[in-house]
Amino acid sequence: MISLPATTDGEAQRTDPKSFLVRAVALMGQMIIPLVIGAYTIIDDGKLADVIAYVIPLIIVVIGINVALAYLGWLRFTYRVGEEDIRVESGIVSRAARSVPYERIQDVSLEQQLIPRLFGLVEVKFETGSGGGEDLKLSYLTEGEGARLRELVRAWRASDAEAATKTEAALEPMEEQSETLFAMQSPRLLKFGLFEFSLAIVAVLFGVTQQFEFLLPFELWDLDAWQQQLAGPGAWLAGLGPLAQVLGAFIAALSLILVGLVTGIARTFAREWGFLLERTSRGFRRRRGLFTRTDVVMPAHRVQAIKIGTRFLRYRFGWHGLSFVSLAQDAGSSNHVVAPFAQMEEIAPIVRAAGFAPPASDLEWHRASRRYRFDSAFYDSLPFVLVAIPVAIAAPVGFALLPLAGAAIAAAANLYGWQFHRHALDDNQVLSTKGYLSPATQIASRVKLHSIEISQGPIAQRRGYATVNLGLAGGNFSMPGIPLERARELRAAILTSIATKDFSELA
């Protein structure tokens, strides 16, 4: 048992006093839209006296209420660092208490959103692997206190004698030797952003327009009003001739593409700024983010599988992404992104550092059942065939050829893609690949799997194939269309690997 220093022997503590200011600012952000609507309603008559008499006092009252609620929430929130657990009590009127034993904590991550970062605060997240938003959070602590709490949990979980002798210093930031495995600077981020084309800003502007439709001088969905708005420019454009119209359409399309590129670059820089992946004695440490800065440590023994994926366009330039599947979660995802935009020669060392091995050149690959191949092609083409029937009855002759052509293309694509859906089993790993336009590879450690399941639907039972589902705590690993005998061989081999090694001993 690791004993705690006297300064944190279970006494109730509060988060940093500046936390309630951060909460007050966050609450104000939620009140912006109601305040704008209320202010617009009041000043609709255009009287400055009404603004002074109503709007300004309203803003002051709202700010006062938000600050008061935030302060009460901070005052009634306490946490205790005990001998065996961390306990939290919260609630202004109704009280809630929660205790999380150290042995249940899978990882501790530090996150800095923009506003807390301005105050020098971090949110400490104790990840339990339970999912469903049940992780324990302390919002907000100073950066030093957050680092000390993370080291405390690590020291408690360590079972070696050396860690126990360092307990008195467990609440002090620990300097660790680290090896940089992957990093992205501005040129790489810019190139990454060009591949992250996004029109999300257009959707956001559309949503804002709907919310504030009352501010427009005409109805948003009134087609006659739009025709009146565009009548002048439209007549002018029509008078310029076909060449000018084509040029105008080209400029409009180019503007849309430019908006998508700028949006993708901006999102990439905001999410991946300062991306750094290091290998430390505690595991893999990843830091990234411009406005929201995250600092996550992933113990190597808890990485159950890896995923290597890409997209259609970036694959043509040799760019891939690498993710770890572990018990902890990464911003709502079950995978920790450790190399979002890298070449395969950059990914290979990270894969080996995590205890995995890239597919060997002499690895024996197996494809899905040929029966599954033809069944999948039939199912993919069936919707097009069903559409072709009413089209052939009601539409002019020849129109039915369009859905039939779609059926032929879907069937051909499925039949061709079958050869790229493969799986393999070596002494330590299960491997699976799929896709030919944007291939993806998944590799799982045999001894770290929780279970293996063979499932068959009615058709699969008659056709003699099955889907093999591998049990992972933080993700899914399924291999459909495996011949039944091969599926049973996989299950027997993997169950033997699971039984020969206790997962808890891998630490």
C-alpha positions in Angstrom: 0.0 0.0 0.0 1.3 3.4 -0.9 0.8 6.0 1.8 0.0 9.6 0.8 1.9 12.7 2.1 0.3 14.6 4.9 -0.8 17.4 2.6 -3.3 15.2 0.9 -4.3 12.6 3.5 -8.0 12.6 2.5 -8.9 16.2 3.5 -11.6 17.8 1.4 -10.2 20.2 -1.2 -11.7 22.6 -3.7 -10.6 23.2 -7.2 -8.8 26.4 -8.1 -10.8 29.5 -7.1 -10.5 30.8 -10.7 -12.7 27.9 -11.8 -15.9 29.7 -11.0 -14.8 32.6 -13.3 -14.3 30.1 -16.1 -17.7 28.6 -15.5 -19.3 32.0 -15.4 -17.8 32.8 -18.8 -19.0 29.5 -20.2 -22.5 30.2 -18.9 -22.4 33.6 -20.5 -21.6 31.9 -23.8 -24.8 29.9 -23.5 -26.8 33.1 -22.9 -25.6 35.0 -25.9 -28.4 34.0 -28.3 -31.2 34.6 -25.7 -29.7 38.0 -24.9 -29.4 39.0 -28.6 -33.0 38.0 -29.2 -34.2 39.9 -26.1 -32.1 43.0 -27.0 -33.4 43.0 -30.6 -36.9 42.8 -29.4 -36.4 45.8 -27.0 -34.5 48.0 -29.4 -36.8 47.2 -32.4 -38.4 50.7 -32.0 -34.9 52.3 -32.3 -35.1 54.2 -29.0 -31.7 54.7 -27.3 -33.5 55.3 -24.0 -34.9 51.8 -24.1 -31.4 50.4 -24.6 -30.1 52.2 -21.6 -33.2 51.4 -19.5 -33.7 47.8 -20.3 -30.8 46.1 -22.2 -27.9 47.2 -20.1 -29.6 46.3 -16.7 -30.7 43.0 -18.3 -27.1 42.1 -19.2 -25.8 43.1 -15.7 -28.5 40.9 -14.0 -27.6 37.9 -16.3 -23.9 38.3 -15.6 -24.6 38.6 -11.9 -26.7 35.5 -11.8 -24.2 33.5 -13.8 -21.3 34.5 -11.6 -23.4 33.7 -8.4 -24.4 30.2 -9.7 -20.8 29.5 -10.8 -19.5 30.5 -7.4 -22.0 28.4 -5.6 -21.2 25.4 -7.8 -17.5 25.9 -7.1 -18.1 26.3 -3.4 -20.1 23.1 -3.2 -17.7 21.0 -5.3 -15.0 19.2 -3.3 -12.7 16.3 -3.9 -10.7 14.1 -1.6 -7.4 12.3 -2.5 -7.7 9.2 -0.3 -5.5 6.2 0.4 -7.3 4.0 -2.1 -9.6 6.3 -4.1 -10.5 9.8 -5.2 -13.9 11.0 -4.0 -15.9 13.9 -5.3 -19.0 15.6 -3.9 -21.0 18.1 -5.9 -24.4 19.8 -6.2 -25.9 23.1 -5.0 -29.3 21.8 -3.9 -29.1 18.1 -4.5 -25.8 16.5 -3.4 -24.1 13.7 -5.3 -21.0 11.8 -4.1 -18.8 9.6 -6.2 -15.8 7.5 -5.4 -13.3 6.0 -8.0 -10.7 3.5 -6.7 -7.2 4.0 -8.1 -7.3 0.4 -9.4 -10.2 1.4 -11.7 -8.5 4.4 -13.2 -7.1 3.4 -16.6 -5.5 6.7 -17.5 -5.3 10.3 -16.5 -5.4 13.0 -19.1 -5.1 16.8 -18.9 -7.1 19.0 -21.2 -6.9 22.8 -21.6 -9.7 24.5 -23.5 -9.2 28.1 -24.6 -10.8 29.9 -21.6 -9.2 27.8 -18.8 -5.9 28.0 -20.7 -6.0 31.8 -20.4 -6.3 31.4 -16.6 -3.5 28.7 -16.5 -6.0 26.0 -15.6 -6.4 22.4 -16.8 -9.2 19.8 -16.6 -8.0 16.6 -15.1 -9.9 13.6 -16.5 -9.6 10.2 -14.7 -10.5 7.6 -17.4 -12.2 4.5 -16.0 -12.9 2.8 -19.3 -16.6 2.5 -18.4 -17.7 4.7 -21.3 -21.0 6.6 -21.5 -19.5 9.8 -20.1 -18.8 8.2 -16.7 -15.2 9.3 -16.4 -14.4 11.5 -13.4 -13.4 15.1 -14.1 -11.9 17.8 -11.9 -12.5 21.2 -13.5 -10.3 23.1 -13.0 -6.9 22.8 -11.3 -3.6 24.6 -11.9 -1.3 23.0 -14.4 1.1 21.9 -11.6 -1.6 20.4 -9.5 -3.0 18.5 -12.5 0.5 17.1 -13.2 1.0 16.1 -9.6 -2.4 14.3 -9.4 -1.5 12.4 -12.6 1.8 11.3 -11.1 0.1 10.2 -7.9 -2.2 7.8 -9.7 0.7 6.5 -11.7 2.7 5.9 -8.6 -0.2 4.1 -6.9 -0.6 1.8 -9.8 3.1 1.0 -10.1 3.9 -2.3 -8.3 7.7 -2.1 -8.3 9.6 -1.2 -5.2 11.3 1.8 -6.8 7.9 3.5 -7.4 7.0 2.9 -3.7 10.2 4.6 -2.5 9.3 7.7 -4.6 5.9 8.0 -3.0 6.8 11.1 -0.9 7.6 12.8 -4.2 4.7 11.5 -6.1 2.9 14.8 -5.9 5.8 16.6 -7.6 6.1 16.8 -11.4 8.4 14.0 -12.6 11.0 14.7 -15.2 11.0 11.7 -17.6 13.3 10.8 -20.4 11.3 10.7 -23.6 11.9 9.8 -27.2 10.0 11.7 -29.9 8.3 9.2 -32.2 6.2 11.6 -34.3 5.7 15.4 -34.6 4.0 17.7 -37.0 5.2 21.2 -37.8 3.4 24.0 -39.7 4.3 22.8 -43.2 3.0 19.3 -42.5 -0.2 20.8 -40.9 -0.8 22.9 -44.0 -0.4 19.9 -46.3 -2.7 17.9 -44.0 -5.3 20.7 -44.0 -5.4 20.7 -47.8 -6.6 17.1 -47.7 -9.2 17.9 -45.0 -11.5 19.8 -47.4 -14.7 20.8 -45.5 -17.7 22.9 -46.2 -18.7 22.8 -42.5 -18.6 26.6 -42.4 -21.3 26.7 -45.0 -23.5 24.5 -42.8 -22.7 26.7 -39.8 -23.7 29.9 -41.7 -26.9 28.2 -42.9 -27.8 27.2 -39.3 -27.0 30.7 -38.0 -29.2 32.2 -40.8 -32.1 30.0 -39.7 -31.6 31.0 -36.1 -31.5 34.7 -36.9 -33.9 34.7 -39.8 -35.9 37.5 -38.1 -33.0 39.9 -38.8 -33.2 39.5 -42.6 -35.2 42.0 -44.6 -37.2 39.2 -46.2 -38.3 35.7 -45.6 -35.6 33.1 -46.0 -37.8 30.5 -47.7 -39.8 33.1 -49.8 -38.8 32.3 -53.5 -40.4 35.5 -54.8 -38.3 37.5 -52.4 -35.1 35.7 -53.6 -36.1 36.4 -57.2 -36.5 40.1 -56.4 -33.1 40.1 -54.7 -31.4 38.5 -57.6 -33.3 40.1 -60.4 -30.9 43.0 -60.8 -27.6 41.1 -60.7 -29.2 38.3 -62.8 -30.3 40.7 -65.5 -26.9 42.3 -65.6 -25.2 38.9 -65.8 -27.5 37.7 -68.5 -26.6 40.8 -70.6 -22.9 39.9 -70.6 -23.3 36.9 -72.8 -22.6 33.2 -72.4 -18.8 33.6 -71.9 -19.4 35.9 -68.9 -22.0 33.5 -67.4 -19.6 30.6 -67.7 -16.9 32.7 -66.0 -19.3 33.7 -63.3 -20.1 30.0 -62.6 -16.4 29.1 -62.6 -15.7 31.9 -60.1 -18.6 30.7 -57.9 -17.3 27.1 -57.9 -13.7 28.3 -57.2 -15.0 30.4 -54.3 -16.7 27.3 -52.9 -13.5 25.3 -53.2 -11.5 28.0 -51.6 -13.9 28.1 -48.6 -13.6 24.4 -48.3 -9.8 24.5 -48.3 -9.6 27.3 -45.8 -12.1 25.6 -43.5 -10.1 22.3 -43.6 -6.8 24.1 -42.9 -8.3 26.1 -40.1 -9.8 23.0 -38.5 -6.6 21.0 -38.9 -4.5 23.8 -37.3 -6.9 24.1 -34.4 -7.0 20.4 -33.7 -3.4 19.3 -34.4 -1.3 22.3 -33.6 1.9 21.3 -31.8 1.2 17.6 -32.3 3.9 15.6 -30.5 4.0 11.9 -29.7 6.7 10.7 -27.3 7.7 7.3 -25.9 8.3 7.6 -22.1 8.8 5.1 -19.3 5.1 5.5 -18.6 3.9 4.8 -22.1 3.0 7.0 -25.1 2.5 10.7 -24.4 0.5 12.7 -27.0 0.0 16.5 -26.9 -1.9 18.6 -29.4 -4.3 21.4 -29.9 -4.3 25.2 -30.5 -7.4 26.4 -28.6 -8.0 23.1 -26.6 -4.7 21.6 -25.6 -4.8 18.0 -24.6 -2.0 16.0 -22.8 -2.7 12.2 -22.9 -0.6 9.3 -21.7 -1.4 5.9 -23.0 0.3 2.9 -21.2 1.8 0.6 -23.8 0.4 -2.5 -22.3 -3.1 -1.2 -22.6 -2.9 -0.8 -26.4 -5.0 -3.8 -27.6 -4.9 -3.1 -31.3 -3.8 -0.6 -34.0 -5.6 0.8 -37.0 -3.9 2.1 -40.1 -6.3 4.0 -42.4 -6.4 6.5 -45.2 -8.7 8.2 -47.6 -9.1 8.0 -51.4 -7.1 11.1 -52.3 -4.5 11.1 -49.7 -3.8 7.4 -50.4 -2.6 8.4 -53.9 0.1 10.5 -52.2 1.1 7.9 -49.7 -0.5 9.5 -46.6 -2.0 7.3 -43.8 -3.2 7.7 -40.2 -2.4 5.5 -37.2 -4.7 5.0 -34.2 -4.3 3.0 -31.0 -7.3 1.0 -29.7 -7.2 1.0 -25.9 -9.4 1.0 -22.8 -9.4 4.8 -22.6 -11.2 7.1 -25.0 -10.0 10.0 -27.0 -12.5 12.9 -27.2 -15.5 10.7 -27.7 -13.7 8.2 -29.9 -12.6 4.7 -28.9 -9.3 5.2 -30.7 -6.3 7.4 -29.8 -4.9 9.1 -32.9 -1.1 8.9 -32.6 -0.1 9.8 -36.2 -2.9 11.4 -38.1 -1.0 12.2 -41.3 2.2 10.2 -41.9 4.0 8.1 -44.4 4.3 4.4 -43.8 8.0 4.6 -43.0 7.0 7.0 -40.2 4.2 4.7 -38.9 6.3 1.5 -38.8 8.5 2.6 -35.8 5.4 3.6 -33.8 3.8 0.3 -34.5 6.9 -1.6 -33.3 7.2 0.6 -30.2 3.6 -0.4 -29.3 4.6 -4.0 -29.4 3.1 -4.8 -32.8 4.7 -5.8 -36.0 3.8 -4.8 -39.6 2.6 -7.6 -41.8 5.5 -9.9 -42.8 6.2 -10.5 -46.4 5.7 -14.2 -46.1 2.5 -14.0 -44.1 -0.2 -16.4 -45.2 -3.3 -14.4 -46.0 -6.8 -15.8 -46.3 -9.7 -14.3 -48.1 -13.4 -14.4 -47.4 -15.6 -17.2 -48.7 -16.4 -17.1 -52.4 -20.0 -17.7 -51.5 -19.9 -14.6 -49.3 -18.4 -12.8 -52.3 -21.3 -13.5 -54.6 -23.9 -13.0 -51.9 -22.5 -9.5 -51.1 -22.5 -8.6 -54.8 -26.1 -9.7 -55.1 -27.2 -7.6 -52.0 -25.4 -4.5 -53.3 -27.0 -4.7 -56.7 -30.5 -5.7 -55.5 -31.7 -2.1 -54.7 -30.8 -0.9 -58.2 -32.7 -3.8 -59.7 -35.7 -3.1 -57.6 -35.6 0.5 -58.7 -35.3 -0.5 -62.4 -38.6 -2.4 -62.3 -41.0 0.6 -61.7 -38.8 2.7 -64.0 -39.2 0.2 -66.8 -43.0 0.2 -66.3 -43.6 4.0 -65.9 -40.7 5.7 -67.7 -39.9 5.9 -71.4 -38.0 3.0 -72.9 -34.3 3.1 -72.1 -34.5 4.8 -68.7 -34.4 1.5 -66.9 -30.9 1.0 -68.2 -29.6 3.6 -65.7 -30.4 1.7 -62.5 -29.4 -1.5 -64.2 -26.0 0.0 -65.0 -25.8 1.0 -61.4 -26.5 -2.6 -60.4 -23.8 -3.8 -62.7 -21.3 -1.3 -61.3 -22.1 -2.2 -57.7 -21.8 -5.9 -58.4 -18.5 -5.5 -60.3 -17.0 -3.2 -57.5 -18.0 -5.8 -54.9 -16.5 -8.7 -56.8 -13.3 -6.8 -57.5 -13.0 -5.6 -53.9 -13.3 -9.1 -52.5 -9.6 -9.8 -53.2 -8.6 -7.0 -50.9 -10.6 -8.3 -47.9 -8.0 -10.6 -46.3 -7.1 -11.8 -42.8 -4.1 -13.6 -41.3 -2.9 -15.0 -38.0 0.7 -15.1 -36.9 2.2 -16.2 -33.6 1.2 -13.0 -31.7 -1.3 -11.1 -33.8 -4.6 -11.1 -35.8 -4.5 -9.0 -38.9 -7.2 -7.8 -41.3 -7.1 -5.6 -44.4 -9.9 -4.3 -46.5 -10.6 -1.7 -49.2 -8.8 -0.9 -52.5 -9.6 2.8 -53.0 -8.8 3.6 -49.4 -7.3 0.5 -47.8 -7.4 0.0 -44.0 -5.4 -2.4 -41.9 -6.3 -3.5 -38.3 -3.9 -5.5 -36.1 -4.8 -6.9 -32.7 -2.7 -8.6 -30.1 -3.9 -12.2 -29.5 -3.2 -12.2 -25.8 -4.9 -8.8 -25.2 -8.2 -9.8 -26.8 -11.2 -10.3 -24.4 -13.2 -12.8 -26.4 -13.9 -14.2 -29.8 -17.4 -14.8 -31.2 -18.7 -16.6 -34.3 -22.0 -15.3 -35.6 -24.2 -16.5 -38.5 -27.4 -15.2 -39.9 -29.9 -17.4 -41.7 -28.3 -17.1 -45.1 -24.8 -17.5 -43.7 -25.8 -20.7 -42.0 -27.1 -22.1 -45.3 -24.1 -20.9 -47.2 -21.4 -22.1 -44.8 -19.7 -18.8 -43.7 -19.7 -16.7 -40.6 -18.6 -13.3 -39.1 -15.8 -13.5 -36.6 -16.1 -10.7 -33.9 -13.0 -10.1 -31.7 -13.7 -8.6 -28.3 -11.9 -5.3 -27.7 -12.6 -2.9 -24.8 -12.2 0.2 -26.9 -13.4 -0.7 -30.4 -14.7 -3.3 -32.9 -12.8 -5.9 -34.9 -15.0 -7.9 -37.2 -14.1 -10.2 -40.1 -17.2 -11.1 -42.2 -17.6 -13.9 -44.6 -15.0 -16.3 -43.1 -15.6 -20.0 -44.0 -17.0 -21.8 -41.0 -14.2 -24.2 -40.6 -11.6 -21.4 -40.8 -13.6 -19.4 -38.3 -13.5 -22.3 -35.8 -9.7 -22.6 -36.4 -9.3 -18.9 -35.6 -11.4 -19.2 -32.4 -9.4 -22.2 -31.1 -6.1 -20.5 -31.8 -7.0 -17.2 -30.2 -8.7 -18.7 -27.2 -5.5 -20.6 -26.5 -3.5 -17.4 -26.7 -6.0 -15.6 -24.3 -5.8 -18.5 -21.8 -2.1 -18.7 -21.7 -1.5 -15.1 -20.6 -3.1 -13.0 -17.8 -3.9 -9.6 -19.1 -3.1 -8.0 -15.7 0.4 -9.3 -15.9 1.2 -7.3 -19.1 1.8 -4.1 -17.1 
